[in-house]
Amino acid sequence: MIPINYNVRSLFVRKTTTIATAIGIGLVVFVLASALMLSAGITKTLVTAGRADQAIVLRKGSDTELASSIDTPATSLILAAPGVKRDERGNAIGAGEVVIVLAMDKLGGEAGQVSNVQVRGIPESSLKLRSDAHVIAGRPPTPGTDEVMVGKSIAGRFRGMDLGQHFDMKKNRPVNVVGVFEAGGSSFESEVWADIDTVRSAFGRPGLASSVTVRLESPSKFEVFRATMEGDKQLGLEAMREATYYEKQSSDMSSLIRGLGTAISVFFSFGAIIGAVITMLAAVSQRQREIGTLRALGFSRRSILLSFLLESSVLALMGGVLGIVGALFMSFAKISMMNFATWQEVTFCFEPNPVLLAIALAAGCGMGVIGGFLPAIRAASVEPVKAIRG
């Protein structure tokens, strides 16, 4: 077997072509890794909003909270259903909430643009239900008042949505921002939370809720709870695990990002493979005498073939590592996108994952093997006597 340091030395001798090819492969790996990281970030942000021991109830046939409507008598029946956990006072841990969407003006670098912000009308019990949510600046809104708190992902990004400011929830219905909250990195951080009666009165929805979310005694109680909800056909309700609901909200968007990232990577990969082929063919052409000498020293065609494939793989690995390092810096970035399931803008992060990064790196190495295969065959077919004679 030809020593590996022979191939490494050869790459450093041809610095210009080595760097150009490595950058090309690194770009492909960067795009693919970034797309996979963003897809994982979307899934994490949306799915984190759901808990395994909580269930959400919607009007049957409604895919989202925006399309659902549940009246007060049905809300009371849901909270009294078997399997619902109760606190020390015997009250059900659950809440009926109203969800609406506002078109708001953006600020900063996106000034002049308009995007949708989801407003969630909550009762006091919602804060106990969503234990991950807590105020990080200011205070919670006082029930029965025109006060709201905003998620930290949208605080200061929209007109009037920052601590101490105000905006119109509806024309001539201003509300004051008295707090900023976080919720474990979930999609709730891209929402505005207001008192449920304030939202109901502003949008003419008295006695209605978009959804009812309950804490179960244990995840195993879900089937009992669902059977009770869906057993009464007159109610026309549908229950699902909260984690399942939010996972469905993320599936289309994450699939779209993965698909686009993969398509772009495949397109770029052709250029990277061509670059690897050109680099390795040039190496074979310039090293005819070396290859002939190696053959004359007794190295087989197979050893020559494997040596040049290894050299191409090392080149691809260098580019892959470069792309992975660049992708890791994306973990400090945030991106806002429209969730087409709920028509709200949600802020996502690039979520680094060892498995996803390994997949992107393997793809880069695969490009090196493909790009180096033809030059390796050519090198292995060199006749030693002719090569030495030049």
N, C-alpha and C positions, 0 to 999 in steps of 0.2 A: 504494500500500500504506500502510495506517495505521501510524504509528510505534509500535514496540514499547513505548517508555517510556509511552505512553498506557495500555496494558494493565497494565503494572507499577504505575503510579501508582494505577490503579483498585483493584488488589488491596490496596494499603496503605491506601487510604481506608476500605475495609470490613475492618478488622482482625479483628473478632470472628469473622465468618463465614469469613474466609480462614484464620485459625488453626485453627478447628474442623474445617474440611474437610481442611486439610493434615494435621492429626493423624490423622484417620480414614484417609486414604490412606497415611500413614506407618505406621500400625498394620498394615495389610494387607501392605505391603512388608516390614516387620520380621518378621512371621510367616513369610512366604514365603521370605525370605532366610535366616532362622534354620533353617528346615526343610531348605533346600538345603545350607546349611553343615554341619548335623549329618549329613546323608546322606553328604556328601563326607568328613567326619571318620570316620564308620563305615568307609567303604571304605578310607580311608588307613590306619586303625589295623589292620584285619584283613589287607588286602592287603600291607602293609609287612612282615608276618611272613614272607612268601614271597619267595624269590629266583628269578630266571629260570634260574640255573644249578644249581638244586637240584630234586630229585625226591622225592616222598613215595610210599611203598608201603603200601597197606592190604589187608586181606582183601577179596577180590572180593565186591561187593554191600554193602560198608560205606560209608556216606556220611561218617562222621566217625571220628576216632581212638577215641572212646569205644566205638564199636560194633565195632571191629576187634580181631583177635587173631592174632598171628604167633608161631610157635614159634622156638626158638633155631636149629635146623638151617636153617630158611628164612631167618632173619636173616643167617646166614653166607653163604648162596648169593647173597643180595641184595648184600651188601658186596663179593662177588667178581665181580659181573657186569661185562661190558664197558661202557666208558663212564664208570665210576666213577673219580673223581680220587683220586690217592694222594699222600701226603706224602713228604718226603725220605727217610723210612725205609721206604717201600713200603707203609705201612698205608693202607687205604681211609679216606677222609674221609666218615664217615657214622656213624649211631648208631640203635640200636633204643631206643625210649622207651616208657614206660608212662604212660598218662593215666587219672586217676580224678577224681571230683568229690566235694568235701566240703561239707556244709551247715554254715556258720559264722555266729556271732552278730556283728552289726554294732555299731560303737561311734559315739560322737559324736552328731550330730543324728539319726542313723538307729538309735540304740540301741533294742534290743528286737526288731529285725527280723532275719530269717534269710535268707541268700542263699548261692548256690552259688559255690564257689571251685575252680578247676581246679588239680590238683596234677600235676606232670610229673616222673616218675622218670627221671633222666638218668644215663648213664655219663660218664666223664671226657671222652670224645671229643665229647660234645655242645657243650662250651664252645669247641672248635676249629671245629665245624660252624657254630655260631651266633656268628659273629665280632662281630656288632653288640652282643651282650650283654656287659656288664661290670659289675663290682661298684662301687657308688658309696658304700657304707658297710659296714663290717665286712669279712668275708672269705667266699670260697666255702666250701660245706660240705665237710668231709673225707669222702672215699669210705669206705663201710662203717660210717658212724656215723649216729646219729639227729639229724642236723643238716640244716637247710634254709635256703634264702635266698628272699626274697619280692620280687616286682616292686614298683617304687616306686608304682604306681597303687593298690595295695591295702595298702601298709605303713601300719599304724596305723589302718586303717579297719575291721578285724575283730579280735575278741578274741584276744589272744595273738600277733598277726601284726605285730610290730615288733621292731626290733633288740634282742636281749637277752631277749626274752620266749619263751614256749613255749606250745604248744597240742597237743591230742590229735589225731594223725592218725587214730587209731582208739582205741576205748575202752581205757584203760590202756596206750596206746602214745604217750607224749608225745615231741615233737620240739622241738629248740631252734632259734630263729631266730638265725643267726650272720652274716647278710649281707642287704643290700638291693641289687638290681640294676636296671639300665635296659636297654632293648633297642630303641633307636631309635624309641620311640613306638609300637611294635607291640603286639599283643594279648598278647604274652609278659609284658608288664609287669603284667598282671592275673593272673598265675599264681604258684604256689609251686613251686620247683624243689628236689627232694630226690634223694638217691642212689637209683638204680634198684633196688638190692637191698633197700633199706629199704622202698620202696613195695611191691615184690613180696612180701616176707615179711609186711608188715602186712595185705595184702589177699589173701593166698593165691594169688598168680599166679607161681609159680616157673617160670623158663624161658620166659616169655611177654613179648611186647612188643605195644603197641597199634599202633605204626607203625614204619617204618624210613625215615629221611630220609638221602639221600646227596648229596654234592657231585659234579656232573658235570664232566668234563674241559672241556666247553663246552656252551652251551645246545643246539647242533646235535646233540649226542650223545644227546639224550633219546629219539628214536625208536628208536635201537639198543637203549638200555637198556629201554625199554618192551616192545619185541618179545621180548627175553630173558625179562622178568618174566612176561608174559602168554602166552608161547609154551608154557610147561609147564603144562598144564591141571591136573595133580595138585597143584601148589602152590596154585592158586586165589588168585592175587594180582592186584592192579590197581595200575598206576603212573600218576601224573599229575604235571605240573609243580607245584612247591610253590606258586607264585604263583596258578595256576589253582585249586588246592584252597582256598586262603584267600579267593580272589575269590568262589567259590561259597558260602562260609560267610557272606559279607557281603551277598550279593545280596538275599536275602529281607528282611533287616532294613532295609537302605537303601531298598528299594522301599517298605516299609511307612511309613517316616518321610516319604519324599517324597510318598506318597499322602495321608497324614494332613495334612501341611503344606499341600498344594495344596487339599485339600477345605476346610480351615479358612479358607484365604485366599480361596477362591471365595465362601464363605459371608459373610465379612466384606466382600468387595469390593462386594456388592450395597448394603450400607449406605454404603460410601464413594462409590459412583457416585450414589446418591440424594442424598447430601450435596453432591456436585459439581453435580448438576442444580439443587437448591434454591438453592445459592449463585449460580450463573450466571443462573438465572431472576430472582432478586432483583436482580441487577446490571442485567439487561435492563430490568426494570420501573422501576428507579430512574433509568435513564439514557436514557429515551425522548427527551428534548429533545436530549441529546448525539448520539444516533444519528441523529435527524432532521437535526441541523446537519451531521453528517458526510455524510449523503446529499445535502443541499443544496449542500455544497461540492464535490460531484462524485464522491465515493467510491462505487463500485459495490456492489451486493448481495454480490458475491463477496468484495470486500475486507472488508466487515462480517463476513461468515461466517467468513473466515479469521482475522480479528482476534479474534473471540470464541473460536474454537477454540484459537488461540494462547494466549489468556489462561487458558483452562481447562487447557491443557497446562503452562503455567508454574506454575499452582497445584498440579497433580499432581506436577510435578518437585520443587517445594519439599517436598511431603509425602514423595516418594520418597527424596530425599536425607536427610530426617529419619529415615526408616525404615532406610536403609542405615547411617547413623551408629550408630543403636541396635543394629543387628545386628552391627556390628564389635566392639562391646563384649562380645558373646557369645563372641568368640574367646578371652577370658580365663577362660571358664567351662568346667567339666568336668561330664559327666553319666554316670552309671552305668546300664547297661541289661543285661537278660538276653539273651544270644545264644541264641536258641531252637535253633540248629543244634548247639550244644555244651552247652547248659544251664549255662553259666557266666556270671557277671556280669563285664562288661568295661567299663572306663572309656574314654569317648570325649571328644574335643574338637570344638568347632565350627571347621571348617576354612574360613577365608575364601578365596574364589576369585574373581578378577575377572570371569570369565565368568558365574558364578552370580549375583554381585551385579548385573551388567549385566542379566541376565534379570529379576531382581526389580524393578529400576528401570524397565525397559521395561514390565513389567506395570503398575506404578504410573502411568506416563505414559499407557498405554492406557486405564486407568480414567478419566483426566482427559479424554481425547478422547471416549470414549463418553458420559461425564456432561455434556460441554459441547456435544455435537452438537445436541440439541434446542433448548437456549437460543440457540445460534448461528443456527439456522434462523429462530427467532422474531425475533431481532434483525435479520436480513437482510430480513425481510418487513415491517419497519416502514415506513409511508408517511411521507416527510419532512415534508410540509405538515401532516398531522394531528399528527405528533409535536411539531413546533415550536409549534403552537397549543395543545398540551396536551390 
